[in-house]
Amino acid sequence: MKKKLFTSLGLMTGTSIDGVDLSIIKSDGINEFEPILDDYFEFDKKIQKKIEKFREELSTLDDLERKKKDFDELEREFTLFIGEIVSKFINKTDQEIDLIGFHGQTIFHDSKKKTSIQLGNGNLLSSLTKKIVINNFRKKDLLNGGEGAPLTPIYHKVVSNIIYKNYSLEYPINIINIGGITNITKILNDDQNTEKNIFAFDIGPGNCLIDGWIKKNSQKKFDHNGEVAKSGKIDELILNQAIDNFGEGSFDKSLDIKNFDFSFVKGLSVEDGCATITKFTAYLIAEGINFINRLDNKSSRYNLISGGGRKNDYLINCIKENLSKELILEKIDSYGFDGDYIESQAFGYLAIRSYLNLPISFPNTTKCKKPTLGGEVNKNF
């Protein structure tokens, strides 16, 4: 019997808070998948600045408790903005939307304290859009002993299966998302036993340090194609100290942008600081790829990159310098997927799985104790 196909709209706002990615997909929540429409909307500048300020002032849960009224007001304003762009996006298609996967904007994440807070009111968005909205995707995983991240590996598996079928790539396949934080998924094969054939980790910073340095020290928002870094000189002493101080090795914890700062390049020029930060970021990403490739003694020849960081040519070349020549590192766009929308598509897919009471995280992806169900279902219309 053919399983029901749902039409789901996924929303994703990254740590850079520059815009919102939206994707409409059709899927059964298992292996059937069809992309329908993707789009991008810039953030309202006033809301963007408010979120950045609020996030900077938030260091502990006590801070959040003290700012509860401010949080509620900002969440309402943010959700109203999301409601407006969702309505505009839906009007671009004749598809009837069944579900909305609303990840929200992460403002606080601490897996040790089993807390991950995303700005965004699912109940209000449901009322505004007259759609079933799934949100709060990380809560159940954290309560079940997980890290709350990364959540996209189950969707990465669907992507890898499609690429394997259409392009005959050999397994294992790695899918690497370079957003604010970088995460990686290793898919061993196309077997449907998901619990055993995918592994995933957060492996280090992605764009967060580079973007933060550029925004603080120039009029630019990011380092386009790594041009600023290319023009600078890497300070090898500072770089090596930063690598020693970070000391990652186990990759057993989820990461937040607040786990990193660029104080180690303080005093360097904009260009030299950017070059050193980019090299540091690339080293950690490569270490993560090398680590996951040692699992099961099965190295993934194909390493496919999504997310905004894939557009930074200098960063990608620095990563390659730390990898074996046999490994292929290339954009996922070469295999029929738009690398800008993998995460928004993923949350459309996770919304369907959540609605069907199917697990979205697993011991080998988030370190949860057992396969764990997804987000909260909101129907307010």
Contacts in CASP RR format, 6 or more apart in sequence:
PFRMAT RR
TARGET T0000
AUTHOR 0000-0000-0000
METHOD contacts of the structure
MODEL  1
MKKKLFTSLGLMTGTSIDGVDLSIIKSDGINEFEPILDDYFEFDKKIQKK
IEKFREELSTLDDLERKKKDFDELEREFTLFIGEIVSKFINKTDQEIDLI
GFHGQTIFHDSKKKTSIQLGNGNLLSSLTKKIVINNFRKKDLLNGGEGAP
LTPIYHKVVSNIIYKNYSLEYPINIINIGGITNITKILNDDQNTEKNIFA
FDIGPGNCLIDGWIKKNSQKKFDHNGEVAKSGKIDELILNQAIDNFGEGS
FDKSLDIKNFDFSFVKGLSVEDGCATITKFTAYLIAEGINFINRLDNKSS
RYNLISGGGRKNDYLINCIKENLSKELILEKIDSYGFDGDYIESQAFGYL
AIRSYLNLPISFPNTTKCKKPTLGGEVNKNF
3 28 0 8 1.000
3 29 0 8 1.000
3 30 0 8 1.000
3 32 0 8 1.000
4 28 0 8 1.000
5 26 0 8 1.000
5 27 0 8 1.000
5 28 0 8 1.000
5 32 0 8 1.000
6 26 0 8 1.000
6 27 0 8 1.000
6 28 0 8 1.000
6 29 0 8 1.000
6 98 0 8 1.000
6 99 0 8 1.000
6 352 0 8 1.000
6 355 0 8 1.000
7 24 0 8 1.000
7 25 0 8 1.000
7 26 0 8 1.000
7 36 0 8 1.000
7 95 0 8 1.000
7 96 0 8 1.000
7 97 0 8 1.000
7 98 0 8 1.000
7 99 0 8 1.000
8 24 0 8 1.000
8 25 0 8 1.000
8 26 0 8 1.000
8 27 0 8 1.000
8 97 0 8 1.000
8 98 0 8 1.000
8 99 0 8 1.000
8 100 0 8 1.000
8 101 0 8 1.000
8 348 0 8 1.000
8 349 0 8 1.000
8 351 0 8 1.000
8 352 0 8 1.000
9 22 0 8 1.000
9 23 0 8 1.000
9 24 0 8 1.000
9 86 0 8 1.000
9 89 0 8 1.000
9 90 0 8 1.000
9 97 0 8 1.000
9 99 0 8 1.000
9 100 0 8 1.000
9 101 0 8 1.000
9 131 0 8 1.000
9 348 0 8 1.000
10 22 0 8 1.000
10 23 0 8 1.000
10 24 0 8 1.000
10 25 0 8 1.000
10 100 0 8 1.000
10 101 0 8 1.000
10 102 0 8 1.000
10 103 0 8 1.000
10 344 0 8 1.000
10 345 0 8 1.000
10 347 0 8 1.000
10 348 0 8 1.000
10 351 0 8 1.000
11 20 0 8 1.000
11 21 0 8 1.000
11 22 0 8 1.000
11 82 0 8 1.000
11 86 0 8 1.000
11 100 0 8 1.000
11 101 0 8 1.000
11 102 0 8 1.000
11 103 0 8 1.000
11 104 0 8 1.000
11 344 0 8 1.000
11 347 0 8 1.000
12 20 0 8 1.000
12 21 0 8 1.000
12 103 0 8 1.000
12 104 0 8 1.000
12 343 0 8 1.000
12 344 0 8 1.000
12 346 0 8 1.000
12 347 0 8 1.000
13 19 0 8 1.000
13 20 0 8 1.000
13 21 0 8 1.000
13 43 0 8 1.000
13 103 0 8 1.000
13 104 0 8 1.000
13 105 0 8 1.000
14 105 0 8 1.000
14 106 0 8 1.000
14 179 0 8 1.000
14 180 0 8 1.000
14 343 0 8 1.000
15 106 0 8 1.000
15 179 0 8 1.000
15 180 0 8 1.000
15 181 0 8 1.000
15 207 0 8 1.000
15 208 0 8 1.000
15 257 0 8 1.000
16 180 0 8 1.000
16 207 0 8 1.000
16 208 0 8 1.000
16 211 0 8 1.000
16 221 0 8 1.000
16 222 0 8 1.000
17 43 0 8 1.000
17 48 0 8 1.000
17 51 0 8 1.000
17 52 0 8 1.000
17 105 0 8 1.000
18 42 0 8 1.000
18 43 0 8 1.000
18 48 0 8 1.000
18 221 0 8 1.000
19 40 0 8 1.000
19 41 0 8 1.000
19 42 0 8 1.000
19 43 0 8 1.000
20 40 0 8 1.000
20 41 0 8 1.000
20 43 0 8 1.000
20 82 0 8 1.000
20 85 0 8 1.000
21 38 0 8 1.000
21 39 0 8 1.000
21 40 0 8 1.000
21 340 0 8 1.000
21 341 0 8 1.000
21 343 0 8 1.000
21 344 0 8 1.000
22 38 0 8 1.000
22 39 0 8 1.000
22 40 0 8 1.000
22 41 0 8 1.000
22 85 0 8 1.000
22 86 0 8 1.000
22 89 0 8 1.000
22 344 0 8 1.000
23 35 0 8 1.000
23 36 0 8 1.000
23 37 0 8 1.000
23 38 0 8 1.000
23 39 0 8 1.000
23 341 0 8 1.000
23 344 0 8 1.000
23 345 0 8 1.000
23 348 0 8 1.000
24 35 0 8 1.000
24 36 0 8 1.000
24 37 0 8 1.000
24 38 0 8 1.000
24 89 0 8 1.000
24 93 0 8 1.000
24 95 0 8 1.000
24 97 0 8 1.000
25 33 0 8 1.000
25 34 0 8 1.000
25 35 0 8 1.000
25 36 0 8 1.000
25 345 0 8 1.000
25 348 0 8 1.000
25 349 0 8 1.000
26 32 0 8 1.000
26 33 0 8 1.000
26 34 0 8 1.000
26 36 0 8 1.000
26 95 0 8 1.000
27 33 0 8 1.000
27 34 0 8 1.000
27 158 0 8 1.000
27 348 0 8 1.000
27 349 0 8 1.000
27 352 0 8 1.000
28 352 0 8 1.000
29 349 0 8 1.000
29 352 0 8 1.000
29 353 0 8 1.000
29 356 0 8 1.000
29 358 0 8 1.000
30 192 0 8 1.000
30 358 0 8 1.000
31 158 0 8 1.000
31 161 0 8 1.000
31 192 0 8 1.000
33 158 0 8 1.000
33 162 0 8 1.000
33 349 0 8 1.000
35 337 0 8 1.000
35 341 0 8 1.000
35 345 0 8 1.000
36 93 0 8 1.000
36 95 0 8 1.000
37 89 0 8 1.000
37 92 0 8 1.000
37 93 0 8 1.000
37 95 0 8 1.000
38 338 0 8 1.000
38 340 0 8 1.000
38 341 0 8 1.000
38 344 0 8 1.000
38 345 0 8 1.000
39 89 0 8 1.000
39 92 0 8 1.000
40 340 0 8 1.000
41 85 0 8 1.000
41 88 0 8 1.000
41 89 0 8 1.000
43 81 0 8 1.000
44 81 0 8 1.000
47 74 0 8 1.000
47 77 0 8 1.000
47 78 0 8 1.000
47 81 0 8 1.000
50 74 0 8 1.000
50 77 0 8 1.000
51 74 0 8 1.000
51 78 0 8 1.000
51 105 0 8 1.000
51 107 0 8 1.000
51 119 0 8 1.000
54 67 0 8 1.000
54 70 0 8 1.000
54 71 0 8 1.000
54 74 0 8 1.000
54 107 0 8 1.000
55 107 0 8 1.000
55 108 0 8 1.000
57 63 0 8 1.000
57 67 0 8 1.000
58 64 0 8 1.000
58 67 0 8 1.000
58 107 0 8 1.000
58 108 0 8 1.000
59 258 0 8 1.000
61 108 0 8 1.000
61 110 0 8 1.000
61 113 0 8 1.000
61 115 0 8 1.000
64 71 0 8 1.000
64 108 0 8 1.000
64 117 0 8 1.000
71 119 0 8 1.000
74 119 0 8 1.000
75 119 0 8 1.000
75 120 0 8 1.000
75 121 0 8 1.000
76 121 0 8 1.000
76 124 0 8 1.000
78 104 0 8 1.000
78 105 0 8 1.000
78 119 0 8 1.000
78 120 0 8 1.000
79 120 0 8 1.000
79 121 0 8 1.000
79 122 0 8 1.000
79 124 0 8 1.000
79 125 0 8 1.000
79 128 0 8 1.000
80 124 0 8 1.000
80 128 0 8 1.000
82 102 0 8 1.000
82 104 0 8 1.000
82 120 0 8 1.000
82 125 0 8 1.000
83 125 0 8 1.000
83 128 0 8 1.000
83 129 0 8 1.000
86 100 0 8 1.000
86 125 0 8 1.000
86 128 0 8 1.000
86 129 0 8 1.000
87 128 0 8 1.000
87 129 0 8 1.000
90 97 0 8 1.000
90 129 0 8 1.000
97 129 0 8 1.000
97 131 0 8 1.000
98 131 0 8 1.000
98 132 0 8 1.000
99 131 0 8 1.000
99 132 0 8 1.000
99 133 0 8 1.000
99 134 0 8 1.000
99 348 0 8 1.000
99 351 0 8 1.000
99 352 0 8 1.000
99 355 0 8 1.000
100 125 0 8 1.000
100 126 0 8 1.000
100 129 0 8 1.000
100 131 0 8 1.000
100 132 0 8 1.000
100 133 0 8 1.000
100 134 0 8 1.000
100 348 0 8 1.000
100 351 0 8 1.000
101 133 0 8 1.000
101 134 0 8 1.000
101 135 0 8 1.000
101 347 0 8 1.000
101 348 0 8 1.000
101 350 0 8 1.000
101 351 0 8 1.000
102 120 0 8 1.000
102 122 0 8 1.000
102 125 0 8 1.000
102 133 0 8 1.000
102 134 0 8 1.000
102 135 0 8 1.000
102 347 0 8 1.000
103 118 0 8 1.000
103 135 0 8 1.000
103 137 0 8 1.000
103 343 0 8 1.000
103 347 0 8 1.000
104 118 0 8 1.000
104 119 0 8 1.000
104 120 0 8 1.000
104 135 0 8 1.000
105 118 0 8 1.000
105 119 0 8 1.000
105 120 0 8 1.000
106 116 0 8 1.000
106 117 0 8 1.000
106 118 0 8 1.000
106 119 0 8 1.000
106 256 0 8 1.000
107 117 0 8 1.000
107 118 0 8 1.000
107 119 0 8 1.000
108 115 0 8 1.000
108 116 0 8 1.000
108 117 0 8 1.000
108 256 0 8 1.000
109 115 0 8 1.000
109 116 0 8 1.000
109 117 0 8 1.000
109 138 0 8 1.000
109 148 0 8 1.000
109 149 0 8 1.000
109 254 0 8 1.000
109 256 0 8 1.000
109 258 0 8 1.000
110 116 0 8 1.000
110 256 0 8 1.000
111 142 0 8 1.000
111 146 0 8 1.000
111 147 0 8 1.000
111 148 0 8 1.000
111 149 0 8 1.000
111 253 0 8 1.000
111 254 0 8 1.000
114 142 0 8 1.000
114 143 0 8 1.000
114 145 0 8 1.000
115 142 0 8 1.000
116 138 0 8 1.000
116 139 0 8 1.000
116 142 0 8 1.000
116 148 0 8 1.000
116 149 0 8 1.000
118 135 0 8 1.000
118 136 0 8 1.000
118 138 0 8 1.000
120 135 0 8 1.000
122 133 0 8 1.000
122 135 0 8 1.000
122 136 0 8 1.000
122 376 0 8 1.000
122 378 0 8 1.000
123 133 0 8 1.000
123 378 0 8 1.000
123 380 0 8 1.000
124 380 0 8 1.000
125 133 0 8 1.000
125 135 0 8 1.000
125 378 0 8 1.000
126 132 0 8 1.000
126 133 0 8 1.000
126 378 0 8 1.000
126 379 0 8 1.000
126 380 0 8 1.000
126 381 0 8 1.000
127 380 0 8 1.000
127 381 0 8 1.000
130 381 0 8 1.000
131 381 0 8 1.000
132 355 0 8 1.000
132 377 0 8 1.000
132 378 0 8 1.000
132 379 0 8 1.000
133 377 0 8 1.000
133 378 0 8 1.000
133 379 0 8 1.000
134 350 0 8 1.000
134 351 0 8 1.000
134 354 0 8 1.000
134 355 0 8 1.000
134 374 0 8 1.000
134 375 0 8 1.000
134 376 0 8 1.000
134 377 0 8 1.000
134 378 0 8 1.000
135 375 0 8 1.000
135 376 0 8 1.000
135 378 0 8 1.000
136 375 0 8 1.000
136 376 0 8 1.000
137 151 0 8 1.000
137 347 0 8 1.000
137 350 0 8 1.000
137 354 0 8 1.000
137 360 0 8 1.000
137 374 0 8 1.000
137 375 0 8 1.000
138 148 0 8 1.000
138 149 0 8 1.000
138 151 0 8 1.000
139 375 0 8 1.000
139 376 0 8 1.000
140 372 0 8 1.000
140 373 0 8 1.000
140 374 0 8 1.000
140 375 0 8 1.000
141 147 0 8 1.000
141 148 0 8 1.000
141 151 0 8 1.000
141 360 0 8 1.000
141 361 0 8 1.000
141 366 0 8 1.000
141 368 0 8 1.000
141 372 0 8 1.000
141 374 0 8 1.000
142 148 0 8 1.000
144 368 0 8 1.000
144 369 0 8 1.000
144 370 0 8 1.000
144 372 0 8 1.000
145 367 0 8 1.000
145 368 0 8 1.000
145 369 0 8 1.000
146 361 0 8 1.000
146 366 0 8 1.000
146 367 0 8 1.000
146 368 0 8 1.000
146 369 0 8 1.000
146 372 0 8 1.000
147 202 0 8 1.000
147 252 0 8 1.000
147 253 0 8 1.000
147 254 0 8 1.000
147 366 0 8 1.000
147 367 0 8 1.000
147 368 0 8 1.000
148 254 0 8 1.000
148 361 0 8 1.000
148 366 0 8 1.000
148 368 0 8 1.000
149 183 0 8 1.000
149 202 0 8 1.000
149 254 0 8 1.000
149 255 0 8 1.000
149 366 0 8 1.000
150 177 0 8 1.000
150 183 0 8 1.000
150 185 0 8 1.000
150 200 0 8 1.000
150 201 0 8 1.000
150 202 0 8 1.000
150 254 0 8 1.000
150 365 0 8 1.000
150 366 0 8 1.000
151 346 0 8 1.000
151 350 0 8 1.000
151 360 0 8 1.000
151 361 0 8 1.000
151 365 0 8 1.000
151 366 0 8 1.000
152 177 0 8 1.000
152 183 0 8 1.000
152 185 0 8 1.000
152 342 0 8 1.000
152 343 0 8 1.000
152 346 0 8 1.000
152 350 0 8 1.000
153 185 0 8 1.000
153 198 0 8 1.000
153 199 0 8 1.000
153 200 0 8 1.000
153 362 0 8 1.000
153 365 0 8 1.000
154 194 0 8 1.000
154 198 0 8 1.000
154 349 0 8 1.000
154 350 0 8 1.000
154 353 0 8 1.000
154 359 0 8 1.000
154 360 0 8 1.000
154 361 0 8 1.000
154 362 0 8 1.000
154 365 0 8 1.000
155 342 0 8 1.000
155 345 0 8 1.000
155 346 0 8 1.000
155 349 0 8 1.000
155 350 0 8 1.000
156 175 0 8 1.000
156 185 0 8 1.000
156 187 0 8 1.000
156 198 0 8 1.000
156 200 0 8 1.000
156 342 0 8 1.000
156 346 0 8 1.000
157 185 0 8 1.000
157 187 0 8 1.000
157 194 0 8 1.000
157 197 0 8 1.000
157 198 0 8 1.000
158 349 0 8 1.000
159 175 0 8 1.000
159 332 0 8 1.000
159 337 0 8 1.000
159 342 0 8 1.000
160 171 0 8 1.000
160 173 0 8 1.000
160 175 0 8 1.000
160 187 0 8 1.000
160 190 0 8 1.000
161 187 0 8 1.000
161 190 0 8 1.000
163 169 0 8 1.000
163 173 0 8 1.000
163 304 0 8 1.000
163 332 0 8 1.000
163 335 0 8 1.000
163 336 0 8 1.000
163 337 0 8 1.000
164 171 0 8 1.000
164 173 0 8 1.000
164 190 0 8 1.000
166 335 0 8 1.000
166 336 0 8 1.000
167 335 0 8 1.000
169 302 0 8 1.000
169 335 0 8 1.000
170 301 0 8 1.000
170 302 0 8 1.000
171 187 0 8 1.000
171 188 0 8 1.000
171 189 0 8 1.000
171 190 0 8 1.000
171 300 0 8 1.000
172 186 0 8 1.000
172 187 0 8 1.000
172 188 0 8 1.000
172 189 0 8 1.000
172 298 0 8 1.000
172 299 0 8 1.000
172 300 0 8 1.000
173 186 0 8 1.000
173 187 0 8 1.000
173 300 0 8 1.000
173 302 0 8 1.000
173 304 0 8 1.000
174 184 0 8 1.000
174 185 0 8 1.000
174 186 0 8 1.000
174 187 0 8 1.000
174 289 0 8 1.000
174 292 0 8 1.000
174 293 0 8 1.000
174 300 0 8 1.000
174 302 0 8 1.000
174 303 0 8 1.000
174 304 0 8 1.000
175 184 0 8 1.000
175 185 0 8 1.000
175 187 0 8 1.000
175 304 0 8 1.000
175 306 0 8 1.000
175 332 0 8 1.000
175 342 0 8 1.000
176 182 0 8 1.000
176 183 0 8 1.000
176 184 0 8 1.000
176 185 0 8 1.000
176 285 0 8 1.000
176 289 0 8 1.000
176 303 0 8 1.000
176 304 0 8 1.000
176 305 0 8 1.000
176 306 0 8 1.000
177 183 0 8 1.000
177 184 0 8 1.000
177 305 0 8 1.000
177 306 0 8 1.000
177 307 0 8 1.000
177 342 0 8 1.000
177 343 0 8 1.000
178 206 0 8 1.000
178 207 0 8 1.000
178 285 0 8 1.000
178 305 0 8 1.000
178 306 0 8 1.000
178 307 0 8 1.000
178 308 0 8 1.000
178 309 0 8 1.000
178 310 0 8 1.000
178 315 0 8 1.000
179 206 0 8 1.000
179 207 0 8 1.000
179 208 0 8 1.000
179 307 0 8 1.000
179 308 0 8 1.000
179 309 0 8 1.000
180 205 0 8 1.000
180 206 0 8 1.000
180 207 0 8 1.000
180 208 0 8 1.000
180 211 0 8 1.000
180 257 0 8 1.000
181 202 0 8 1.000
181 204 0 8 1.000
181 205 0 8 1.000
181 206 0 8 1.000
181 208 0 8 1.000
181 255 0 8 1.000
181 256 0 8 1.000
181 257 0 8 1.000
182 202 0 8 1.000
182 203 0 8 1.000
182 204 0 8 1.000
182 205 0 8 1.000
182 206 0 8 1.000
182 281 0 8 1.000
182 284 0 8 1.000
182 285 0 8 1.000
183 200 0 8 1.000
183 201 0 8 1.000
183 202 0 8 1.000
183 203 0 8 1.000
184 200 0 8 1.000
184 201 0 8 1.000
184 203 0 8 1.000
184 288 0 8 1.000
184 289 0 8 1.000
184 292 0 8 1.000
185 198 0 8 1.000
185 199 0 8 1.000
185 200 0 8 1.000
185 365 0 8 1.000
186 198 0 8 1.000
186 199 0 8 1.000
186 200 0 8 1.000
186 292 0 8 1.000
186 293 0 8 1.000
186 295 0 8 1.000
186 300 0 8 1.000
187 197 0 8 1.000
187 198 0 8 1.000
188 196 0 8 1.000
188 197 0 8 1.000
188 198 0 8 1.000
188 199 0 8 1.000
188 296 0 8 1.000
188 298 0 8 1.000
189 197 0 8 1.000
191 197 0 8 1.000
194 362 0 8 1.000
195 362 0 8 1.000
195 363 0 8 1.000
195 364 0 8 1.000
195 371 0 8 1.000
196 364 0 8 1.000
198 362 0 8 1.000
198 364 0 8 1.000
198 365 0 8 1.000
199 292 0 8 1.000
199 295 0 8 1.000
199 364 0 8 1.000
199 365 0 8 1.000
200 364 0 8 1.000
200 365 0 8 1.000
200 366 0 8 1.000
201 251 0 8 1.000
201 252 0 8 1.000
201 288 0 8 1.000
201 291 0 8 1.000
201 292 0 8 1.000
202 251 0 8 1.000
202 253 0 8 1.000
202 254 0 8 1.000
202 255 0 8 1.000
203 248 0 8 1.000
203 251 0 8 1.000
203 284 0 8 1.000
203 285 0 8 1.000
203 287 0 8 1.000
203 288 0 8 1.000
203 289 0 8 1.000
203 291 0 8 1.000
203 292 0 8 1.000
204 248 0 8 1.000
204 255 0 8 1.000
204 260 0 8 1.000
204 281 0 8 1.000
204 284 0 8 1.000
204 285 0 8 1.000
204 288 0 8 1.000
205 255 0 8 1.000
205 257 0 8 1.000
205 260 0 8 1.000
205 280 0 8 1.000
205 281 0 8 1.000
205 284 0 8 1.000
206 281 0 8 1.000
206 285 0 8 1.000
206 309 0 8 1.000
207 222 0 8 1.000
207 308 0 8 1.000
207 309 0 8 1.000
207 312 0 8 1.000
208 257 0 8 1.000
208 260 0 8 1.000
209 260 0 8 1.000
209 261 0 8 1.000
209 262 0 8 1.000
209 277 0 8 1.000
209 280 0 8 1.000
209 281 0 8 1.000
210 222 0 8 1.000
210 223 0 8 1.000
210 229 0 8 1.000
210 274 0 8 1.000
210 277 0 8 1.000
210 278 0 8 1.000
210 281 0 8 1.000
210 312 0 8 1.000
210 315 0 8 1.000
211 221 0 8 1.000
211 222 0 8 1.000
211 223 0 8 1.000
212 262 0 8 1.000
213 262 0 8 1.000
213 265 0 8 1.000
213 270 0 8 1.000
213 273 0 8 1.000
213 274 0 8 1.000
213 277 0 8 1.000
214 220 0 8 1.000
214 221 0 8 1.000
214 222 0 8 1.000
214 223 0 8 1.000
214 228 0 8 1.000
214 270 0 8 1.000
214 274 0 8 1.000
215 221 0 8 1.000
215 222 0 8 1.000
216 262 0 8 1.000
217 270 0 8 1.000
218 228 0 8 1.000
218 270 0 8 1.000
220 228 0 8 1.000
223 229 0 8 1.000
223 274 0 8 1.000
223 278 0 8 1.000
223 312 0 8 1.000
223 314 0 8 1.000
225 311 0 8 1.000
225 312 0 8 1.000
225 313 0 8 1.000
225 314 0 8 1.000
226 274 0 8 1.000
226 278 0 8 1.000
226 312 0 8 1.000
226 313 0 8 1.000
226 314 0 8 1.000
226 315 0 8 1.000
227 314 0 8 1.000
228 270 0 8 1.000
228 271 0 8 1.000
228 274 0 8 1.000
228 275 0 8 1.000
229 271 0 8 1.000
229 274 0 8 1.000
229 275 0 8 1.000
229 277 0 8 1.000
229 278 0 8 1.000
229 314 0 8 1.000
229 315 0 8 1.000
230 275 0 8 1.000
230 314 0 8 1.000
231 271 0 8 1.000
231 275 0 8 1.000
232 269 0 8 1.000
232 271 0 8 1.000
232 272 0 8 1.000
232 273 0 8 1.000
232 274 0 8 1.000
232 275 0 8 1.000
233 271 0 8 1.000
233 272 0 8 1.000
233 275 0 8 1.000
234 272 0 8 1.000
234 275 0 8 1.000
234 276 0 8 1.000
234 279 0 8 1.000
235 265 0 8 1.000
235 268 0 8 1.000
235 272 0 8 1.000
235 273 0 8 1.000
235 276 0 8 1.000
238 264 0 8 1.000
238 265 0 8 1.000
238 268 0 8 1.000
238 276 0 8 1.000
239 276 0 8 1.000
239 279 0 8 1.000
239 280 0 8 1.000
239 283 0 8 1.000
241 264 0 8 1.000
242 264 0 8 1.000
242 276 0 8 1.000
242 280 0 8 1.000
243 280 0 8 1.000
243 283 0 8 1.000
243 284 0 8 1.000
245 264 0 8 1.000
246 284 0 8 1.000
248 284 0 8 1.000
248 287 0 8 1.000
249 287 0 8 1.000
249 291 0 8 1.000
251 288 0 8 1.000
251 291 0 8 1.000
251 292 0 8 1.000
252 367 0 8 1.000
254 366 0 8 1.000
262 273 0 8 1.000
262 277 0 8 1.000
264 280 0 8 1.000
265 272 0 8 1.000
265 273 0 8 1.000
265 276 0 8 1.000
265 277 0 8 1.000
268 276 0 8 1.000
278 312 0 8 1.000
278 314 0 8 1.000
278 315 0 8 1.000
278 318 0 8 1.000
279 318 0 8 1.000
281 315 0 8 1.000
281 318 0 8 1.000
282 315 0 8 1.000
282 318 0 8 1.000
282 319 0 8 1.000
282 321 0 8 1.000
282 322 0 8 1.000
283 318 0 8 1.000
283 322 0 8 1.000
285 319 0 8 1.000
286 319 0 8 1.000
286 321 0 8 1.000
286 322 0 8 1.000
286 323 0 8 1.000
287 322 0 8 1.000
289 303 0 8 1.000
289 319 0 8 1.000
289 323 0 8 1.000
289 327 0 8 1.000
290 322 0 8 1.000
290 323 0 8 1.000
292 300 0 8 1.000
293 299 0 8 1.000
293 300 0 8 1.000
293 327 0 8 1.000
299 324 0 8 1.000
299 326 0 8 1.000
299 327 0 8 1.000
300 327 0 8 1.000
301 326 0 8 1.000
301 327 0 8 1.000
301 328 0 8 1.000
302 328 0 8 1.000
302 330 0 8 1.000
303 323 0 8 1.000
303 327 0 8 1.000
303 328 0 8 1.000
303 329 0 8 1.000
303 330 0 8 1.000
304 330 0 8 1.000
304 331 0 8 1.000
304 332 0 8 1.000
304 334 0 8 1.000
304 335 0 8 1.000
305 316 0 8 1.000
305 329 0 8 1.000
305 330 0 8 1.000
305 331 0 8 1.000
305 332 0 8 1.000
305 339 0 8 1.000
306 331 0 8 1.000
306 332 0 8 1.000
306 337 0 8 1.000
306 339 0 8 1.000
306 340 0 8 1.000
306 342 0 8 1.000
306 343 0 8 1.000
307 339 0 8 1.000
307 340 0 8 1.000
307 342 0 8 1.000
307 343 0 8 1.000
308 339 0 8 1.000
308 340 0 8 1.000
309 315 0 8 1.000
309 316 0 8 1.000
310 316 0 8 1.000
310 331 0 8 1.000
310 332 0 8 1.000
310 333 0 8 1.000
310 339 0 8 1.000
316 329 0 8 1.000
319 329 0 8 1.000
320 329 0 8 1.000
323 329 0 8 1.000
331 339 0 8 1.000
332 339 0 8 1.000
332 342 0 8 1.000
333 339 0 8 1.000
350 360 0 8 1.000
350 374 0 8 1.000
350 375 0 8 1.000
353 359 0 8 1.000
353 360 0 8 1.000
353 374 0 8 1.000
354 360 0 8 1.000
354 373 0 8 1.000
354 374 0 8 1.000
354 375 0 8 1.000
354 376 0 8 1.000
354 377 0 8 1.000
355 377 0 8 1.000
357 373 0 8 1.000
358 373 0 8 1.000
359 371 0 8 1.000
359 372 0 8 1.000
359 373 0 8 1.000
359 374 0 8 1.000
360 372 0 8 1.000
360 373 0 8 1.000
360 374 0 8 1.000
360 375 0 8 1.000
361 368 0 8 1.000
361 371 0 8 1.000
361 372 0 8 1.000
361 374 0 8 1.000
362 368 0 8 1.000
362 371 0 8 1.000
362 372 0 8 1.000
363 369 0 8 1.000
363 370 0 8 1.000
363 371 0 8 1.000
366 372 0 8 1.000
END
